Amino acid sequence: MRSLLLAGAESVWLREKAMRRPFMRRAVSRFMPGETVDEALGACRRQQEQHGTGTILTHLGENLSSLAEAEAVTSDYLELIDRIAIEKLDVQVSVKLTQLGLDLGLDACDQNLQRLVVRAESRSNVVWIDMESTKYVDSTIALYRRARERSSRVGLCLQSYLRRSMADLEALLPLGPAIRLVKGAYREPANLMFASKMEVDENYFRLAARMLQPGVPNGTFLGVGTHDARLVDRIRVEIAARGADRAAYEFEMLFGIQRPLQARLVAERAPLRVLISYGEFWFPWYMRRLAERPANVLFVMKSLFAG
Ligand code: FDA
């Protein structure tokens, strides 16, 4: 089921059909408060006011075909960073480098990323870089390095399903990086990944524990990006055992997923940030959410028959 859903995520035919279907739009609203930036910012404000938690915004969209498109995405994010500051919201942004032109040239993408990081720096904000499929890992890390050498207001996502991630983390640690750990959401060649969920989870824990070890450089920041309650609890025990500074970590979860766990963390005063997606290009992203929990397909079915 997972492979089928992830293959579906890459199908243009399916995307064009699905995005026109009202029942798909209804189903997707469970994970996405709205397509527009106003709807997304409204949800961020509610999250802050009602739950006291900060958020991360990401504008959905993936590979682009022209530098003009990458420029437009960059301008939208620049405007967003300004709006967040003007509206005094605790909202960071998370970007996919393919949206900033990674397929069209490393330097052009670097320039767009640099513009965002400079703006984030001037607005006391942070730009996170998502990790996409394996073919982009080397270039994404290379651009993160360049950005991190210029500013500390940039973070990078690493995926625990990849065998290479511990070596990548070790190589980045001397920078005092901000790293968001996730399990990984793409369809990847088997030889590059851990085979079982147990191994992926164990690697996740090892990566998190490595970041919490004494002696990591100042500025190292751990974003625990998972909805896995077992892992969250295990990492919280490690955080307590290490006496980690509260400013050096946070839990990060997607809007609408594992709400009871999010509420528990808020009640227990653990630092939590919720990632909210918006934009019209939600189909591949939504298929990856279904693949994470095929039981979600039932919600699509229910939406099909509702109203
Ligand atoms: P796991 O899949 O084991 O789920 C644990 C439990 O959470 C499940 O048992 C279920 O109860 C619940 N759950 C998880 N997903 C659900 C869903 N879709 N619907 C309903 N319940 C669900 N990936 C990537 O490759 N690159 C990236 O840049 C990012 N960025 C990112 C940021 C943040 C803040 C988060 C939280 C996640 C990502 N991801 C990502 C996605 C990540 O790789 C992964 O696919 C999902 O987080 C699901 O994995 P879990 O760690 O939640 O564990």
Residues whose N, C-alpha, C, O or C-beta is under 5 A from the ligand:
A	BS01	FDA	D130 M131 C157 V182 K183 G184 A185 Y186 G225 T226 H227 D228 E252 M253 L254 I257 L275 R289 L290 E292 R293
